[in-house]
Amino acid sequence: MFTWVAIYKELAKKITGQKDSPDHLLQIVKDIKNKGLKTISLTDKMEDGTKTELKVIDPFTFFAMFNRGITHKNRMAILEYLKTYFDLKSPVPIDFDGIPVVQSTAAWFFGYAYKRNDEDIDLLWRLAERAVTKDNIRPNLFDRCLNIWGVGVAKLTVGLFWLQPDKFMPLDKLSLAYFKQRNIDTNVSDYNSYENFLKKIKSSGNSYKTISLEAFQEAISGNHDNKNGASMVEDLRKKPDFKEFKNVHYVKERSRVPAEDWLHCSYISDPHKKMLYGCRQLNGA
């Protein structure tokens, strides 16, 4: 569990040192794509609709490349490449427990060229550097990043969590539902309110990654109202090709369950891109 933490933190240090080499990072993304792996889009767009090659990138968007709605296998392959490229010492993870992901169509932490302000990319780099190298971040810097097109509290805190999971709590939908269940106020609109929120939940004694994982586990068990977990089984049952099953098993990869144990499988993907499978075992359990 949490085997991803070491390589994420090590990679964050490497990437935040690449501020003056955006072309270098963009080339890495291209190289990974050329290997047949799914990456973020590198197509920018002008106001008149003209498409052009993306020329900018930031650490959060780079991390989104392997924290999107893609398979665990693809994520591990990307990290395997980055481990070799940057000579990282940490092992490639065997799990991604507790990591919120972003949608592939919203992987950038900035807008298209015609929606970007001149300072947007620099602000994101400065925030990432500060998050990785300092004990705290400047409130004004955090707040200015919130104003970047396509970025809000949820997305920004998820990005910070990717870089430093021991310092920042992601406020994605599942975490918000988790805290709502416990009557914990999550009214965060700027850095000061976010910092106060972090102080409040630190008293629980659980790490942020543990809380994030528990939020996911509660979602798939149906312990709070959401459309990302067990409640989705009902949606599956409505599909004409769906076959009933006796047990529901939550697994990261279908390959982890012996083929002979499956009579019929249906699956959906949750926000963490773990797979929810419904199955009936041969032994009738």
Legacy VTK file of the C-alpha trace (Angstrom):
# vtk DataFile Version 3.0
C-alpha trace
ASCII
DATASET POLYDATA
POINTS 285 float
0.000 0.000 0.000
1.172 3.535 -0.893
4.147 2.200 -2.863
3.738 5.227 -5.157
4.713 7.838 -2.576
8.504 7.497 -2.843
8.763 7.801 -6.622
6.190 10.605 -6.771
8.152 12.702 -4.278
11.476 11.935 -5.942
10.102 12.767 -9.372
8.570 15.990 -8.051
12.042 17.176 -7.034
13.395 16.346 -10.475
10.587 18.009 -12.382
10.477 21.231 -10.354
14.123 21.713 -11.255
13.216 21.831 -14.961
11.541 25.251 -14.982
13.947 26.668 -17.550
13.590 23.622 -19.821
9.923 23.342 -20.849
10.970 22.007 -24.255
12.798 19.217 -22.447
9.671 18.128 -20.563
7.498 18.416 -23.653
9.950 16.223 -25.546
9.713 13.608 -22.791
5.939 13.562 -23.215
6.397 13.136 -26.987
8.891 10.317 -26.485
6.487 8.508 -24.164
3.699 8.935 -26.707
5.955 7.561 -29.446
6.327 4.412 -27.366
2.634 3.809 -27.779
1.619 4.979 -24.315
-1.276 7.324 -23.670
-0.186 10.826 -22.696
-1.693 14.264 -22.292
-2.699 16.255 -25.352
0.026 18.437 -26.847
-2.305 20.358 -29.153
-2.928 23.996 -28.285
-5.640 26.158 -29.764
-5.839 29.783 -30.817
-8.893 32.021 -30.510
-9.851 31.513 -34.164
-9.833 27.750 -33.633
-6.458 27.203 -35.270
-4.608 24.285 -33.723
-0.932 24.541 -32.910
1.692 22.586 -31.024
1.749 23.131 -27.264
4.835 25.076 -26.222
4.305 25.347 -22.461
3.948 22.935 -19.566
4.042 22.972 -15.765
4.814 20.304 -13.116
1.153 19.628 -12.298
0.253 19.055 -15.939
3.297 16.822 -16.349
2.156 14.730 -13.374
-1.354 14.593 -14.826
0.126 12.510 -17.640
0.117 9.476 -15.335
-2.682 10.567 -13.016
-5.591 10.505 -15.443
-8.253 8.026 -16.388
-5.864 5.435 -17.797
-5.083 1.880 -16.755
-2.684 0.976 -13.975
-0.557 -0.792 -16.578
-0.204 2.391 -18.599
0.591 4.433 -15.494
3.286 2.003 -14.410
4.783 1.949 -17.917
5.043 5.750 -17.930
6.672 5.746 -14.508
9.043 2.987 -15.610
10.157 5.232 -18.465
10.558 8.259 -16.188
12.470 6.205 -13.623
15.001 5.211 -16.281
15.154 8.640 -17.905
15.761 10.566 -14.675
17.712 7.758 -12.996
15.264 7.679 -10.106
16.186 5.448 -7.182
12.647 4.723 -6.013
10.935 1.595 -7.371
8.033 1.721 -9.780
4.867 1.439 -7.662
2.613 -1.579 -7.633
-0.383 0.418 -6.428
-1.891 3.891 -6.713
-3.957 3.701 -3.556
-5.526 6.970 -2.469
-4.568 9.015 -5.533
-7.344 11.148 -7.040
-7.042 11.539 -10.793
-8.174 14.157 -13.289
-10.141 13.621 -16.458
-8.015 13.153 -19.566
-9.922 15.958 -21.268
-9.037 18.317 -18.416
-5.466 17.234 -17.682
-3.900 20.649 -18.279
-3.687 23.021 -15.317
-4.074 25.950 -17.694
-6.269 26.888 -20.612
-5.730 27.035 -24.342
-3.463 29.803 -25.648
-6.342 32.253 -26.095
-7.481 31.671 -22.504
-4.032 31.827 -20.880
-2.654 34.850 -19.137
1.039 35.549 -19.552
1.729 34.757 -15.905
-0.231 31.504 -15.604
2.561 29.029 -16.338
5.076 30.891 -14.187
2.642 30.922 -11.259
2.166 27.158 -11.469
5.903 26.568 -11.570
6.469 28.829 -8.595
3.741 27.095 -6.602
5.108 23.643 -7.415
8.658 24.658 -6.496
7.477 26.153 -3.246
5.410 23.079 -2.390
8.352 20.751 -2.948
11.218 22.770 -1.470
9.631 24.806 1.338
7.676 24.012 4.476
4.817 26.245 3.420
3.526 28.110 0.397
2.680 31.758 0.090
-1.047 32.465 0.399
-1.049 34.968 -2.449
0.665 32.495 -4.769
-1.896 29.776 -4.030
-4.776 32.229 -4.469
-3.472 33.536 -7.789
-3.186 29.971 -9.102
-6.840 29.423 -8.178
-7.714 32.154 -10.663
-6.062 30.371 -13.584
-8.605 29.205 -16.158
-9.686 25.620 -15.461
-8.124 25.496 -12.001
-10.082 25.492 -8.760
-9.620 24.337 -5.204
-10.269 20.676 -6.021
-7.862 20.466 -8.948
-5.130 22.528 -7.350
-5.133 20.587 -4.084
-5.113 17.297 -6.005
-2.066 18.511 -7.931
-0.296 19.539 -4.743
-1.098 16.145 -3.236
0.577 14.415 -6.195
3.791 16.334 -5.546
3.770 16.203 -1.745
1.191 13.751 -0.353
2.399 14.269 3.216
1.797 18.014 3.112
-1.424 18.551 1.181
-4.897 17.027 1.381
-6.746 16.686 -1.945
-10.240 18.148 -1.890
-11.727 16.066 -4.683
-15.379 14.986 -4.657
-14.768 11.765 -2.753
-12.800 13.512 -0.017
-15.439 16.212 0.292
-18.112 13.527 0.733
-15.915 11.815 3.326
-15.604 14.981 5.393
-19.263 15.823 4.977
-20.108 12.476 6.560
-18.082 13.545 9.575
-19.527 17.055 9.759
-16.166 18.618 8.961
-16.439 21.997 7.271
-14.788 21.980 3.839
-15.595 25.534 2.861
-12.228 26.313 1.297
-11.948 29.283 -1.031
-8.359 30.481 -0.587
-5.092 29.455 1.031
-5.923 30.753 4.490
-9.115 28.704 4.672
-7.259 25.694 3.207
-4.509 26.006 5.823
-7.107 26.174 8.604
-8.775 23.097 7.162
-5.453 21.189 7.157
-4.840 22.088 10.785
-8.300 20.824 11.653
-7.914 17.386 10.059
-4.346 16.852 11.265
-5.779 16.230 14.709
-7.308 12.973 13.424
-3.861 11.404 13.394
-4.374 9.910 9.918
-2.153 10.831 6.998
-3.685 12.650 4.051
-3.112 9.673 1.776
-4.829 7.376 4.280
-7.830 9.699 4.445
-7.944 9.884 0.644
-7.896 6.101 0.414
-10.603 5.780 3.074
-12.723 8.266 1.130
-12.410 6.060 -1.937
-13.189 2.904 0.020
-16.298 4.486 1.496
-17.375 5.515 -1.978
-17.198 2.010 -3.437
-18.865 0.511 -0.385
-21.777 2.914 -0.769
-21.313 4.477 2.663
-21.933 7.944 1.297
-24.032 9.235 -1.534
-22.056 9.242 -4.795
-22.172 7.932 -8.334
-18.649 6.553 -8.328
-18.888 3.350 -6.364
-21.311 0.642 -5.398
-24.277 2.722 -6.491
-22.972 2.325 -10.029
-23.815 -1.364 -9.843
-27.457 -0.348 -10.100
-26.659 1.529 -13.295
-24.892 -1.558 -14.618
-27.913 -3.711 -13.881
-29.972 -1.492 -16.170
-27.769 -2.335 -19.148
-29.417 -4.866 -21.503
-26.280 -7.021 -21.704
-25.687 -7.131 -17.964
-25.886 -10.478 -16.170
-26.608 -10.732 -12.465
-23.863 -11.822 -10.111
-23.723 -12.931 -6.529
-20.647 -11.105 -5.304
-18.995 -7.812 -6.118
-15.233 -7.767 -6.037
-13.198 -4.578 -6.180
-9.860 -5.182 -7.815
-7.201 -3.025 -9.420
-6.775 -5.171 -12.492
-8.960 -7.907 -13.920
-5.803 -9.940 -14.546
-5.367 -10.341 -10.788
-8.368 -12.652 -10.652
-7.861 -16.149 -12.150
-9.753 -16.490 -15.395
-11.419 -19.701 -14.255
-13.076 -17.801 -11.402
-15.073 -15.624 -13.773
-18.325 -16.684 -15.392
-19.318 -13.227 -16.436
-17.660 -9.910 -15.736
-18.847 -6.367 -16.122
-16.824 -3.397 -15.141
-16.875 0.314 -14.690
-14.104 2.711 -13.855
-14.113 4.940 -10.817
-12.298 8.298 -10.425
-9.156 6.522 -9.225
-9.268 4.269 -12.295
-9.417 1.126 -10.243
-11.813 -1.290 -11.797
-15.083 -2.340 -10.227
-15.942 -5.832 -11.338
-19.034 -7.855 -10.674
-18.368 -11.570 -10.685
-19.771 -14.897 -9.637
-17.210 -17.463 -8.570
-17.409 -21.029 -9.795
-17.702 -22.306 -6.260
-20.926 -20.347 -5.881
-19.593 -18.191 -3.057
LINES 1 286
285 0 1 2 3 4 5 6 7 8 9 10 11 12 13 14 15 16 17 18 19 20 21 22 23 24 25 26 27 28 29 30 31 32 33 34 35 36 37 38 39 40 41 42 43 44 45 46 47 48 49 50 51 52 53 54 55 56 57 58 59 60 61 62 63 64 65 66 67 68 69 70 71 72 73 74 75 76 77 78 79 80 81 82 83 84 85 86 87 88 89 90 91 92 93 94 95 96 97 98 99 100 101 102 103 104 105 106 107 108 109 110 111 112 113 114 115 116 117 118 119 120 121 122 123 124 125 126 127 128 129 130 131 132 133 134 135 136 137 138 139 140 141 142 143 144 145 146 147 148 149 150 151 152 153 154 155 156 157 158 159 160 161 162 163 164 165 166 167 168 169 170 171 172 173 174 175 176 177 178 179 180 181 182 183 184 185 186 187 188 189 190 191 192 193 194 195 196 197 198 199 200 201 202 203 204 205 206 207 208 209 210 211 212 213 214 215 216 217 218 219 220 221 222 223 224 225 226 227 228 229 230 231 232 233 234 235 236 237 238 239 240 241 242 243 244 245 246 247 248 249 250 251 252 253 254 255 256 257 258 259 260 261 262 263 264 265 266 267 268 269 270 271 272 273 274 275 276 277 278 279 280 281 282 283 284
